[in-house]
Amino acid sequence: TTTQVSSTTTTKATTTQESPPRWYPHFDSYDETTETMECIYDDLYPDVWNTPSEREAHLFETEESCCEAWDCYPEPPRWYPHFNSYDEATETMECIYDGSYPDIWNTPSLREAHLFETEENCCDAWTC
């Protein structure tokens, strides 16, 4: 009597989905002095960042959008109104020049009214 034994080998295909290159924050580049970091472009970011719950916060199509979210660059110095200097008697205030203005002022809807290239333009807008 001959018994035929059939053996089936199943091979499970293992595929790893490649992560596409994206702009993302490079946390190791964080500078405590300027409170900024770099955004870099490659596909070496953590896999968890390419999940629905993390993708929007960490992966970006452009360097600009990454830097807007993660503060790549220190605020450039600009002239802006110093509201604490308002003088009720003269109805004037000072304009000052540095980079410590509120971040919100450097957004498209507020930049033109609050940040200026020259002291004269600031004073024209805010009555120095």
DOKE-646487 format. One record per residue (C-alpha): x, z, y. Coordinates in steps of 0.02 Angstrom, whole numbers, padded with zeros to 5 digits, always signed. Example, Ala and Ser with C-alpha at 12.3 -4.5 7.8 and 13.67 -1.06 7.14 Angstrom:
// residues 2
{{+00615; +00390; -00225}}
{{+00684; +00357; -00053}}
//
This chain:
// residues 128
{{+00000; +00000; +00000}}
{{+00065; -00047; +00171}}
{{+00006; +00044; +00327}}
{{+00030; -00043; +00491}}
{{+00057; +00072; +00637}}
{{+00027; -00004; +00806}}
{{+00121; +00066; +00951}}
{{+00073; +00030; +01129}}
{{+00188; +00070; +01270}}
{{+00108; +00091; +01438}}
{{+00215; +00072; +01589}}
{{+00147; +00144; +01748}}
{{+00203; +00044; +01897}}
{{+00265; +00155; +02032}}
{{+00255; +00080; +02203}}
{{+00313; +00163; +02359}}
{{+00232; +00103; +02515}}
{{+00366; +00064; +02641}}
{{+00342; +00143; +02811}}
{{+00346; +00014; +02949}}
{{+00470; +00045; +03090}}
{{+00393; +00138; +03236}}
{{+00447; +00233; +03392}}
{{+00445; +00421; +03363}}
{{+00514; +00581; +03443}}
{{+00691; +00625; +03390}}
{{+00679; +00815; +03394}}
{{+00867; +00838; +03366}}
{{+00896; +00758; +03537}}
{{+00796; +00891; +03631}}
{{+00887; +00948; +03790}}
{{+00837; +01122; +03845}}
{{+00903; +01095; +04021}}
{{+00795; +00944; +04059}}
{{+00660; +00985; +03930}}
{{+00669; +00805; +03869}}
{{+00708; +00713; +03708}}
{{+00737; +00536; +03650}}
{{+00618; +00424; +03557}}
{{+00699; +00316; +03424}}
{{+00643; +00161; +03329}}
{{+00663; +00145; +03141}}
{{+00572; +00184; +02979}}
{{+00662; +00347; +02938}}
{{+00529; +00465; +03008}}
{{+00448; +00594; +02893}}
{{+00318; +00518; +02776}}
{{+00190; +00647; +02832}}
{{+00192; +00569; +03007}}
{{+00121; +00409; +02933}}
{{-00038; +00497; +02878}}
{{-00203; +00483; +02973}}
{{-00194; +00661; +03039}}
{{-00017; +00644; +03110}}
{{+00008; +00459; +03150}}
{{-00068; +00458; +03324}}
{{+00035; +00607; +03383}}
{{+00203; +00551; +03313}}
{{+00213; +00362; +03287}}
{{+00205; +00234; +03427}}
{{+00211; +00046; +03450}}
{{+00318; +00057; +03608}}
{{+00456; +00168; +03675}}
{{+00355; +00192; +03833}}
{{+00203; +00263; +03742}}
{{+00315; +00378; +03639}}
{{+00404; +00440; +03796}}
{{+00240; +00469; +03886}}
{{+00184; +00581; +03744}}
{{+00352; +00669; +03715}}
{{+00436; +00677; +03888}}
{{+00591; +00573; +03860}}
{{+00644; +00570; +04040}}
{{+00654; +00706; +04171}}
{{+00538; +00677; +04317}}
{{+00629; +00573; +04446}}
{{+00644; +00655; +04616}}
{{+00510; +00601; +04738}}
{{+00439; +00658; +04904}}
{{+00276; +00753; +04882}}
{{+00164; +00872; +04980}}
{{+00207; +01056; +04968}}
{{+00032; +01129; +04976}}
{{+00096; +01308; +04991}}
{{+00173; +01262; +05158}}
{{+00006; +01216; +05238}}
{{-00008; +01286; +05413}}
{{-00190; +01312; +05465}}
{{-00147; +01325; +05650}}
{{-00064; +01154; +05656}}
{{-00155; +01080; +05505}}
{{+00011; +01017; +05438}}
{{+00119; +01045; +05286}}
{{+00293; +01003; +05228}}
{{+00342; +00864; +05110}}
{{+00484; +00909; +04993}}
{{+00601; +00805; +04885}}
{{+00639; +00851; +04705}}
{{+00576; +00824; +04528}}
{{+00476; +00985; +04506}}
{{+00306; +00914; +04556}}
{{+00162; +00934; +04432}}
{{+00174; +00810; +04286}}
{{-00006; +00758; +04316}}
{{+00044; +00684; +04484}}
{{+00151; +00555; +04394}}
{{-00001; +00476; +04311}}
{{-00071; +00310; +04370}}
{{-00227; +00386; +04451}}
{{-00131; +00515; +04556}}
{{+00044; +00443; +04583}}
{{+00004; +00337; +04736}}
{{-00079; +00481; +04831}}
{{+00049; +00617; +04789}}
{{+00222; +00543; +04757}}
{{+00322; +00446; +04884}}
{{+00489; +00357; +04900}}
{{+00517; +00419; +05078}}
{{+00480; +00576; +05177}}
{{+00398; +00467; +05311}}
{{+00272; +00395; +05187}}
{{+00232; +00569; +05122}}
{{+00207; +00638; +05296}}
{{+00101; +00489; +05346}}
{{-00015; +00528; +05200}}
{{-00013; +00719; +05214}}
{{+00018; +00755; +05400}}
{{+00185; +00843; +05413}}
//
